[in-house]
Amino acid sequence: MSLVVTLTNIYYEIIRYGMTFIFTCGVIGSILNIILFSRRKLRQISCCTYFLAASFNSLISLLFGLIPTFYLLNNVYPGSYSLIFCKVQGYITHTSPQMMRVYLVLACFDRYALSSSNANIRKFSRVIVARRSIPIVIISCYLIAIHLIIYLDIVNNACGLFNSSALIYDIIYTIATISFIMPLLINVFAVFDTNHDGTIDFSEFVLAEAIGNKKDPDSALELSFALLDTSGDALVSYDEIADFMEKGIKLGLTKEEAAAIDPKEIATEIYATFGIDKAQKLNKQQFIDGCKKNSLLAEVFGSS
């Protein structure tokens, strides 16, 4: 048996078993991510919205990219005789991973925006911004890669780009985005985030999300309560609420808006709503209702 035949057999075995393992783990992981990030509470967090979109694109990439490869092991590759399959498969396997990378960049920017001391930049860390960004990314990626649909062709039973101009554009565009632009942006946002003059934990940003969400703050407030309930007794104290509000208000509002609100006044009014002494603790429903009925937060939450 010649060396070429031996190496070819090894190549096919690696695809058959190695890629099967990668494919299985990837599909399971993507599906679990979709299930996780589809939960109602996480859908109210902008960063998780980007991760959900990225998970869908990851699953599409695996299905359209590897299933034809497995089929090729024992059959003739459909792209070698079907021009439609050649164009569609090449187009999707290129655009889906590209969208996934863009969503990861946007998720990094989202975390940077949330930790920024600039109120205008913090406005970009909102669920509504994420939901509007996703279709823009989809349309942009499809348009930028439109040359694949136009110029992918079959020559000598091989599917590929044979137009020199389209090939050069594809190489430059791919190298620029994958190797330079996206890694650079991720690192830049990470550096800006770590250089921020304050530290933000998960509980703080959840409250900031709640304060910025006028349509449906309940989910974020429920998660806020769960994070406040460190003792596990399903109750929170006056001091915990006041401290939590102070952190969330600074992140969720502009400096001018935050300066006009006293966190202790909020906690005091929440307790006064139910006629409860400050020495006692509130349960989850009291915490949520108290926040939504609070006069200082009424405009923020859109309640009366």
C-alpha positions in Angstrom: 0.0 0.0 0.0 1.5 3.4 -1.0 2.0 6.2 1.4 -0.6 8.3 -0.4 -3.3 5.6 0.1 -2.3 5.2 3.7 -2.5 8.9 4.5 -5.8 9.1 2.7 -7.2 6.3 4.8 -6.0 8.0 8.0 -7.6 11.2 6.8 -10.9 9.5 6.3 -10.7 7.7 9.7 -10.0 11.0 11.5 -13.1 12.5 9.8 -15.2 9.5 10.6 -14.4 9.3 14.3 -12.7 12.5 15.3 -15.1 14.8 13.6 -18.0 12.7 14.7 -17.0 13.3 18.3 -16.6 17.0 17.7 -19.9 17.2 15.8 -21.8 15.4 18.6 -20.3 17.5 21.4 -20.9 20.7 19.4 -24.5 19.9 18.6 -25.3 18.9 22.2 -23.5 22.0 23.5 -25.3 24.4 21.1 -28.7 22.9 21.9 -28.1 23.2 25.7 -27.0 26.8 25.2 -30.2 27.5 23.3 -32.3 26.0 26.0 -30.4 27.9 28.7 -30.4 31.3 27.1 -34.0 30.9 26.0 -35.2 31.0 29.6 -37.4 34.0 30.4 -35.1 35.5 33.0 -32.0 35.3 30.8 -33.8 36.8 27.8 -34.1 40.0 29.8 -30.3 40.3 29.9 -28.7 41.8 26.8 -25.5 39.8 26.8 -27.4 36.5 27.0 -29.4 37.6 23.9 -26.2 37.8 21.9 -25.1 34.4 23.3 -28.5 32.9 22.2 -28.1 34.2 18.7 -24.5 32.9 18.6 -25.7 29.5 19.7 -28.2 29.2 16.9 -25.5 30.1 14.4 -23.1 27.6 15.9 -25.7 24.9 15.5 -26.4 25.9 11.9 -22.7 25.9 11.1 -22.3 22.4 12.4 -25.3 21.0 10.6 -24.5 22.5 7.2 -20.8 22.2 7.5 -20.1 18.7 8.9 -23.1 16.6 7.7 -22.1 17.0 4.0 -18.5 16.0 5.1 -19.8 12.8 6.7 -21.9 12.1 3.6 -18.8 12.4 1.5 -17.1 9.5 3.2 -19.2 6.9 1.5 -20.9 8.9 -1.3 -20.3 11.5 -4.0 -20.3 15.0 -2.6 -23.5 16.7 -3.8 -21.7 20.0 -4.4 -19.7 18.3 -7.2 -22.7 18.0 -9.4 -25.4 20.3 -7.9 -24.7 24.0 -8.4 -27.6 25.0 -6.1 -26.2 22.8 -3.3 -22.7 24.1 -4.0 -23.8 27.8 -3.6 -26.1 27.3 -0.7 -23.8 25.1 1.4 -20.8 27.3 0.8 -22.8 30.5 1.6 -24.3 29.2 4.8 -21.1 27.6 6.1 -19.4 30.9 5.6 -22.0 33.4 7.0 -23.1 31.4 10.0 -19.7 31.2 11.7 -19.1 34.8 10.8 -22.4 35.9 12.5 -21.4 33.9 15.5 -18.1 35.8 15.8 -19.8 39.1 15.4 -22.3 38.3 18.2 -19.3 37.4 20.5 -17.8 40.8 19.7 -21.1 42.5 20.5 -21.4 40.5 23.8 -17.9 41.8 24.7 -18.9 45.4 23.8 -22.1 44.9 25.8 -20.1 44.1 29.0 -17.8 47.0 28.4 -20.8 49.4 27.9 -22.4 48.1 31.1 -19.3 48.9 33.1 -18.7 52.3 31.6 -19.0 55.4 33.7 -20.5 57.2 30.7 -24.3 57.1 30.8 -24.6 57.4 27.0 -22.4 54.3 26.5 -24.3 52.4 29.2 -27.4 52.8 27.1 -26.0 50.4 24.6 -26.2 47.6 27.2 -29.9 47.1 26.9 -32.0 44.1 25.7 -33.8 46.3 23.1 -30.4 47.2 21.6 -29.4 43.6 21.4 -32.7 42.6 19.7 -32.3 45.3 17.1 -28.6 44.5 16.5 -29.2 40.9 15.7 -31.2 41.4 12.4 -28.7 44.1 11.4 -25.9 41.6 11.8 -27.8 38.9 9.8 -28.5 41.2 6.9 -25.0 42.7 6.9 -23.2 39.3 6.9 -25.4 38.0 4.1 -24.8 41.1 2.0 -21.0 41.2 2.6 -20.7 37.5 1.6 -23.1 37.8 -1.4 -20.1 37.1 -3.7 -20.3 33.5 -2.7 -23.8 33.1 -4.1 -22.8 34.8 -7.3 -19.4 33.3 -8.0 -19.3 29.8 -6.4 -19.2 27.4 -9.3 -18.5 23.8 -10.2 -15.3 23.2 -12.3 -14.0 19.6 -12.9 -16.5 18.3 -10.3 -15.1 20.6 -7.7 -17.2 23.3 -5.9 -15.3 26.6 -5.3 -14.4 30.1 -6.2 -12.8 30.2 -9.6 -13.2 33.9 -10.4 -9.9 35.5 -9.5 -11.4 38.8 -8.4 -14.0 37.1 -6.1 -11.3 34.8 -4.8 -9.0 37.7 -3.9 -11.8 39.6 -2.2 -12.8 36.5 -0.2 -9.3 35.9 1.0 -8.7 39.5 2.1 -12.1 39.8 3.7 -11.8 36.5 5.6 -8.3 37.1 6.8 -9.1 40.7 7.8 -12.2 39.9 9.8 -11.3 36.5 11.3 -7.6 37.0 12.0 -7.4 40.7 12.8 -10.6 42.8 13.3 -12.7 40.6 15.5 -9.9 39.4 17.8 -8.7 43.0 18.1 -12.1 44.3 19.1 -12.6 41.5 21.7 -9.3 42.3 23.3 -9.9 46.1 23.1 -13.2 45.8 24.9 -11.7 43.4 27.5 -8.9 45.9 28.2 -11.3 48.8 28.5 -13.5 46.7 30.8 -10.7 45.7 33.2 -9.4 49.2 33.3 -12.7 50.5 34.5 -12.3 52.4 37.8 -14.9 50.3 39.6 -15.9 46.7 39.9 -19.2 45.3 38.9 -20.6 42.0 40.0 -23.5 40.0 38.5 -26.0 41.2 41.0 -25.3 44.9 40.3 -25.7 44.5 36.6 -29.0 42.6 37.0 -30.5 45.5 39.0 -29.2 47.9 36.4 -31.0 45.8 33.8 -34.2 46.0 35.9 -34.0 49.7 36.3 -33.5 50.2 32.5 -36.3 47.8 31.6 -39.6 49.7 31.7 -41.6 47.1 29.8 -41.1 44.0 32.1 -38.9 44.5 35.1 -40.4 41.5 37.0 -38.0 38.9 35.7 -34.9 41.0 36.5 -36.3 42.0 39.9 -36.9 38.3 40.7 -33.3 37.5 39.8 -32.2 40.5 41.8 -34.1 39.1 44.9 -32.5 35.7 44.4 -29.0 37.3 44.4 -29.9 39.4 47.4 -31.1 36.3 49.3 -27.6 35.1 50.3 -28.9 33.4 53.5 -31.3 31.3 51.6 -34.3 32.1 53.8 -36.2 33.8 51.0 -36.0 37.1 52.8 -34.0 40.3 52.4 -33.2 43.0 54.9 -33.5 46.8 54.8 -29.7 47.3 54.6 -29.4 44.8 51.8 -32.0 46.6 49.8 -30.5 50.0 50.3 -27.0 48.9 49.4 -28.3 47.0 46.4 -30.3 49.9 45.2 -27.3 52.3 45.5 -25.2 50.1 43.2 -27.9 49.5 40.7 -29.0 53.1 40.4 -25.5 54.3 39.7 -25.3 51.8 36.8 -28.8 52.0 35.5 -29.3 55.8 35.5 -27.3 58.9 34.4 -25.3 60.7 37.1 -27.9 63.5 37.2 -30.8 61.0 37.6 -28.9 58.9 40.2 -28.0 62.0 42.2 -31.7 62.9 42.6 -32.5 59.5 44.2 -31.5 58.4 47.7 -31.2 54.6 48.0 -32.2 54.7 51.7 -35.3 56.7 50.9 -36.3 53.9 48.4 -35.7 51.2 51.0 -37.7 53.2 53.6 -40.6 53.8 51.2 -40.7 50.1 50.2 -41.0 49.2 53.9 -43.6 51.9 54.5 -45.7 50.5 51.7 -46.4 47.4 53.7 -46.2 49.0 57.2 -43.2 46.8 58.1 -40.6 47.7 60.7 -37.0 48.1 59.3 -35.8 45.4 61.6 -37.9 42.8 59.8 -37.2 41.3 56.4 -39.2 41.3 53.1 -40.2 38.3 51.0 -39.8 38.2 47.3 -43.3 39.4 46.3 -43.0 42.3 48.8 -39.6 43.3 47.3 -40.9 43.2 43.7 -44.2 45.0 44.5 -42.4 47.6 46.7 -39.9 48.4 43.9 -42.6 48.8 41.3 -44.9 50.9 43.6 -42.1 53.1 44.9 -42.7 56.8 44.0 -39.0 57.4 43.5 -38.8 54.6 41.0 -42.3 54.9 39.5 -41.1 56.7 36.4 -38.2 54.4 36.0 -40.3 51.3 36.1 -43.3 52.8 34.3 -45.6 52.1 37.2 -47.8 54.2 39.3 
